[in-house]
Amino acid sequence: MSVVKEFAARHRFAHITARKARYVADLIRGRSVNEALELLQFTPNRGAAFYGKVLRSAIANASQDEDVNINRLVVSHCTADDGPLLQGRLRYRPGPQGRAMPYAKKLSHLTIRVRESPGEARPKKGSIAEPAPAAAGTGEETGRGQGAGRRRAKPAGAARPAKGSTRPRKAPPAGARSTGVGPEETKA
């Protein structure tokens, strides 16, 4: 049984809150390093720049070992832990009626560990390299955005419930006239 080597890199006391950095950490965890670098390059979050540098450092650490194939590396561990407050204290800004309002400048410790995958590095299903097949009515074909694929498709003529009502609104019978003036009927 072969021992799997892991190579780590850390950025301690990074000037970003751990909560903001965790969004990016969750984005790249479990992906191949090439895919993670590409994601970090085009991610608008501020933590992406921090994690990009840490990931490149972890890859450089792994490249020191001649037995490691860098193209098969995978991000096995990616965390953002809470660090201390900047200068170890709260800061204050003026508040209303002569009060002082405290605020905290938080720091964090960013950690990435990479390891060589046993087989060929394949991207996860639904990742950028291998797009998932679009289901009918998911919103992906309409280009409504990233989260549109998670919504359930509604039939075209589905009636919506009235505002404030818990019961669904009944659809008008076929051939019934509407009470308002719309594009299909005009005033005589």
Secondary structure as UniProt FT lines:
FT   STRAND          6..14
FT   HELIX           18..28
FT   TURN            29..30
FT   HELIX           33..42
FT   HELIX           47..63
FT   TURN            66..67
FT   HELIX           70..72
FT   STRAND          73..85
FT   HELIX           86..88
FT   STRAND          91..94
FT   HELIX           96..98
FT   STRAND          100..103
FT   STRAND          106..116
FT   TURN            125..126
FT   TURN            136..137
FT   TURN            140..143
FT   HELIX           147..150
FT   TURN            156..157
FT   TURN            163..164
FT   TURN            174..175
FT   TURN            183..184
//
